[in-house]
């Protein structure tokens, strides 16, 4: 199905290591319910049978959103598989909600 990508999603770019202090954390994205609602608004077919993990199977891509079980979400992880349409769809999600994507892929 094409290339595999992984990304963290944050409210804003994370601070550089030198600026991170103990106790400093990312700005919240919102409640878990709100984050699921926003993802679902962009991907109406997302499967939330497990509220901590959402899966989207599109024609040209596949995503797995991993949020964990906290009530307030600081960040979440996305596994993506697909061609350029997968990257474009993730950028659209981030742009719509003012989120920041940090590419965590290991290029082959």
PENORPE-V206331 format. One record per residue. N is the residue number from 0. PHI is phi in whole degrees, 0 to 359 (* if undefined). PSI is psi as a letter, one per 30 degrees, with the letter a starting at -180 (NA if undefined). OMEGA is omega in degrees with one decimal (* if undefined). Layout:
n | phi | psi | omega
N | PHI | PSI | OMEGA
N | PHI | PSI | OMEGA
This chain:
n | phi | psi | omega
0 | * | g | 176.7
1 | 108 | a | -175.1
2 | 289 | l | 177.9
3 | 251 | k | 179.8
4 | 227 | l | 174.9
5 | 223 | k | -179.2
6 | 210 | k | 166.8
7 | 266 | k | 177.3
8 | 243 | k | -179.7
9 | 233 | l | 174.4
10 | 288 | e | 179.5
11 | 211 | l | 180.0
12 | 302 | k | 178.1
13 | 293 | l | 179.3
14 | 292 | k | 174.9
15 | 301 | l | -178.1
16 | 309 | e | -177.0
17 | 295 | f | -177.8
18 | 261 | f | -179.3
19 | 280 | k | 176.8
20 | 255 | l | 177.1
21 | 297 | k | -179.6
22 | 87 | f | 178.7
23 | 279 | k | -178.3
24 | 226 | l | 178.8
25 | 295 | l | 174.8
26 | 292 | k | -178.8
27 | 295 | k | 171.9
28 | 279 | f | -178.9
29 | 137 | a | 176.9
30 | 290 | l | 178.1
31 | 302 | e | 179.5
32 | 297 | e | -180.0
33 | 293 | e | 179.3
34 | 295 | e | 176.4
35 | 300 | e | 179.6
36 | 298 | e | -179.2
37 | 293 | e | 176.7
38 | 297 | e | -179.9
39 | 296 | e | 177.6
40 | 295 | e | 178.8
41 | 271 | f | -178.4
42 | 229 | i | -173.5
43 | 300 | f | -178.7
44 | 269 | g | -178.9
45 | 300 | k | -178.9
46 | 263 | j | -179.7
47 | 252 | h | 178.4
48 | 306 | e | 170.8
49 | 256 | j | -175.1
50 | 301 | f | 179.5
51 | 274 | f | -177.1
52 | 222 | k | 176.4
53 | 249 | k | -179.1
54 | 238 | k | 176.3
55 | 238 | k | 174.2
56 | 242 | j | 177.3
57 | 264 | l | 179.1
58 | 293 | e | -174.1
59 | 242 | g | -179.4
60 | 204 | l | 178.9
61 | 218 | k | 177.6
62 | 233 | k | 167.2
63 | 229 | j | 178.1
64 | 265 | j | -178.8
65 | 248 | j | -174.9
66 | 251 | f | -175.3
67 | 80 | a | -172.4
68 | 246 | g | 178.7
69 | 291 | l | 178.7
70 | 286 | e | 177.8
71 | 251 | k | -175.0
72 | 257 | k | 175.3
73 | 270 | e | 179.2
74 | 199 | l | 172.1
75 | 214 | l | -175.3
76 | 249 | k | 177.5
77 | 236 | k | 168.6
78 | 259 | k | -178.8
79 | 228 | k | 175.1
80 | 223 | k | -179.6
81 | 150 | l | -179.8
82 | 278 | a | -178.0
83 | 300 | f | 179.8
84 | 293 | e | 178.5
85 | 294 | e | -179.8
86 | 296 | e | 178.8
87 | 298 | e | 179.0
88 | 294 | e | 177.3
89 | 293 | e | 177.0
90 | 297 | e | 177.2
91 | 297 | e | 176.9
92 | 300 | e | -178.3
93 | 297 | e | -178.7
94 | 296 | e | -178.0
95 | 301 | e | -174.2
96 | 253 | g | 178.5
97 | 70 | h | -179.7
98 | 264 | l | -178.9
99 | 246 | k | 177.8
100 | 260 | k | 175.6
101 | 247 | j | -178.1
102 | 296 | k | -177.6
103 | 242 | g | -176.3
104 | 283 | l | 171.3
105 | 256 | j | -179.3
106 | 291 | k | -179.9
107 | 268 | NA | *
